Amino acid sequence: MTNSLLAVMIVLAMVAAFAWFLRTGRFGQLSARASAISIETATSLGERRQLVIVGVEGRRFLLGVTQAGVALVTELQPTPPVTEAPRP
Protein backbone atom coordinates (compact mmCIF):
# COMPACT_ATOMS: atom_id res chain seq x y z
CA MET A 1 0.00 0.00 0.00
CA THR A 2 2.78 2.44 0.90
CA ASN A 3 4.69 1.72 -2.32
CA SER A 4 1.55 2.35 -4.39
CA LEU A 5 0.91 5.64 -2.63
CA LEU A 6 4.54 6.70 -3.17
CA ALA A 7 4.31 5.81 -6.88
CA VAL A 8 1.10 7.84 -7.28
CA MET A 9 2.71 10.83 -5.53
CA ILE A 10 5.73 10.67 -7.83
CA VAL A 11 3.52 10.52 -10.93
CA LEU A 12 1.43 13.47 -9.72
CA ALA A 13 4.60 15.47 -9.03
CA MET A 14 5.86 14.73 -12.55
CA VAL A 15 2.52 15.82 -14.07
CA ALA A 16 2.61 19.04 -12.02
CA ALA A 17 6.18 19.77 -13.15
CA PHE A 18 5.22 19.13 -16.78
CA ALA A 19 2.23 21.48 -16.48
CA TRP A 20 4.45 24.15 -14.94
CA PHE A 21 6.97 23.86 -17.81
CA LEU A 22 4.17 24.20 -20.36
CA ARG A 23 2.63 27.20 -18.59
CA THR A 24 5.92 29.09 -18.24
CA GLY A 25 7.00 28.40 -21.82
CA ARG A 26 10.29 26.74 -20.88
CA PHE A 27 9.88 23.96 -23.46
CA GLY A 28 9.76 26.55 -26.27
CA GLN A 29 13.05 28.03 -25.14
CA LEU A 30 14.69 24.61 -24.99
CA SER A 31 13.50 23.61 -28.45
CA ALA A 32 14.58 26.94 -29.96
CA ARG A 33 18.13 26.40 -28.71
CA ALA A 34 18.19 22.79 -29.86
CA SER A 35 17.12 23.67 -33.40
CA ALA A 36 20.27 24.50 -35.36
CA ILE A 37 18.52 24.27 -38.75
CA SER A 38 16.51 27.11 -40.28
CA ILE A 39 14.83 27.49 -43.65
CA GLU A 40 15.65 30.99 -44.89
CA THR A 41 13.59 30.90 -48.07
CA ALA A 42 11.93 28.48 -50.47
CA THR A 43 11.01 29.12 -54.09
CA SER A 44 8.71 26.90 -56.09
CA LEU A 45 9.94 25.85 -59.54
CA GLY A 46 6.78 24.08 -60.56
CA GLU A 47 4.97 20.97 -59.55
CA ARG A 48 6.75 19.41 -56.55
CA ARG A 49 10.08 21.16 -57.23
CA GLN A 50 11.69 23.81 -55.06
CA LEU A 51 14.93 25.62 -54.39
CA VAL A 52 15.47 26.06 -50.66
CA ILE A 53 18.10 28.06 -48.78
CA VAL A 54 18.83 26.35 -45.47
CA GLY A 55 20.98 27.62 -42.61
CA VAL A 56 22.79 24.99 -40.54
CA GLU A 57 25.06 26.04 -37.66
CA GLY A 58 26.15 29.26 -39.35
CA ARG A 59 26.55 27.76 -42.82
CA ARG A 60 24.11 28.27 -45.71
CA PHE A 61 23.18 25.75 -48.40
CA LEU A 62 21.12 25.93 -51.59
CA LEU A 63 19.15 22.69 -51.92
CA GLY A 64 17.12 21.35 -54.81
CA VAL A 65 14.03 19.51 -53.59
CA THR A 66 12.02 17.21 -55.86
CA GLN A 67 9.60 14.36 -55.39
CA ALA A 68 12.53 11.95 -55.78
CA GLY A 69 14.75 13.54 -53.10
CA VAL A 70 16.95 16.40 -51.96
CA ALA A 71 20.19 17.45 -53.64
CA LEU A 72 22.87 19.94 -52.60
CA VAL A 73 23.23 22.56 -55.33
CA THR A 74 25.94 24.67 -53.67
CA GLU A 75 27.13 26.10 -50.38
CA LEU A 76 26.42 29.81 -50.16
CA GLN A 77 28.43 32.58 -48.52
CA PRO A 78 27.29 33.67 -45.05
CA THR A 79 24.73 36.46 -45.04
CA PRO A 80 26.48 39.79 -44.47
CA PRO A 81 25.19 41.75 -41.47
CA VAL A 82 22.50 44.27 -42.36
CA THR A 83 23.59 47.86 -41.80
CA GLU A 84 21.39 50.90 -42.11
CA ALA A 85 22.28 53.52 -44.68
CA PRO A 86 23.40 56.85 -43.19
CA ARG A 87 20.65 59.43 -43.12
CA PRO A 88 21.33 62.74 -44.87
C-alpha positions as CSV (number, residue, x, y, z in Angstrom):
1,M,0.0,0.0,0.0
2,T,2.8,2.4,0.9
3,N,4.7,1.7,-2.3
4,S,1.5,2.3,-4.4
5,L,0.9,5.6,-2.6
6,L,4.5,6.7,-3.2
7,A,4.3,5.8,-6.9
8,V,1.1,7.8,-7.3
9,M,2.7,10.8,-5.5
10,I,5.7,10.7,-7.8
11,V,3.5,10.5,-10.9
12,L,1.4,13.5,-9.7
13,A,4.6,15.5,-9.0
14,M,5.9,14.7,-12.6
15,V,2.5,15.8,-14.1
16,A,2.6,19.0,-12.0
17,A,6.2,19.8,-13.1
18,F,5.2,19.1,-16.8
19,A,2.2,21.5,-16.5
20,W,4.5,24.2,-14.9
21,F,7.0,23.9,-17.8
22,L,4.2,24.2,-20.4
23,R,2.6,27.2,-18.6
24,T,5.9,29.1,-18.2
25,G,7.0,28.4,-21.8
26,R,10.3,26.7,-20.9
27,F,9.9,24.0,-23.5
28,G,9.8,26.6,-26.3
29,Q,13.1,28.0,-25.1
30,L,14.7,24.6,-25.0
31,S,13.5,23.6,-28.5
32,A,14.6,26.9,-30.0
33,R,18.1,26.4,-28.7
34,A,18.2,22.8,-29.9
35,S,17.1,23.7,-33.4
36,A,20.3,24.5,-35.4
37,I,18.5,24.3,-38.8
38,S,16.5,27.1,-40.3
39,I,14.8,27.5,-43.6
40,E,15.6,31.0,-44.9
41,T,13.6,30.9,-48.1
42,A,11.9,28.5,-50.5
43,T,11.0,29.1,-54.1
44,S,8.7,26.9,-56.1
45,L,9.9,25.8,-59.5
46,G,6.8,24.1,-60.6
47,E,5.0,21.0,-59.6
48,R,6.7,19.4,-56.5
49,R,10.1,21.2,-57.2
50,Q,11.7,23.8,-55.1
51,L,14.9,25.6,-54.4
52,V,15.5,26.1,-50.7
53,I,18.1,28.1,-48.8
54,V,18.8,26.4,-45.5
55,G,21.0,27.6,-42.6
56,V,22.8,25.0,-40.5
57,E,25.1,26.0,-37.7
58,G,26.1,29.3,-39.3
59,R,26.5,27.8,-42.8
60,R,24.1,28.3,-45.7
61,F,23.2,25.7,-48.4
62,L,21.1,25.9,-51.6
63,L,19.2,22.7,-51.9
64,G,17.1,21.4,-54.8
65,V,14.0,19.5,-53.6
66,T,12.0,17.2,-55.9
67,Q,9.6,14.4,-55.4
68,A,12.5,12.0,-55.8
69,G,14.7,13.5,-53.1
70,V,16.9,16.4,-52.0
71,A,20.2,17.4,-53.6
72,L,22.9,19.9,-52.6
73,V,23.2,22.6,-55.3
74,T,25.9,24.7,-53.7
75,E,27.1,26.1,-50.4
76,L,26.4,29.8,-50.2
77,Q,28.4,32.6,-48.5
78,P,27.3,33.7,-45.1
79,T,24.7,36.5,-45.0
80,P,26.5,39.8,-44.5
81,P,25.2,41.8,-41.5
82,V,22.5,44.3,-42.4
83,T,23.6,47.9,-41.8
84,E,21.4,50.9,-42.1
85,A,22.3,53.5,-44.7
86,P,23.4,56.8,-43.2
87,R,20.7,59.4,-43.1
88,P,21.3,62.7,-44.9
